[in-house]
Amino acid sequence: MKKYIVIERSRTRKAFDFINGDTKNLGDIWHTSCPYELSDDKKDELNPLLFESKQDAVKYKNIQQSAANEDWEENKHFHKMYGDSKPKWKVEEYSGNLFI
């Protein structure tokens, strides 16, 4: 059976963000920022929130994208100063590896 994750890979070249497993519901979304250059032992500690259906993942993606849009509008001058782009959260099929 397919699994899905909610992830953001376009904001910066050095890291990606994902909704993590500490998230309890749509009103309590937690996300983790993870550098692409991470040691293998640390990769085992990552805990993405896995979804059984794409429709459920899309609900979380929409909430997270809305929060990211609000933050961007309020703080884009800071984000741009650090070379970050506007976040684009997506739903991806999860193959067991976040580092694709």
Secondary structure, DSSP 8 states (H G I E B T S, - for coil): ---EEEEE-SS-SSEEEEEBTT--BTTB--EEEEESS--HHHHTT--B--BSSHHHHHHHHHHHHHHHHHHHHHHHHHHHHTT-----EEEEE--S-S--
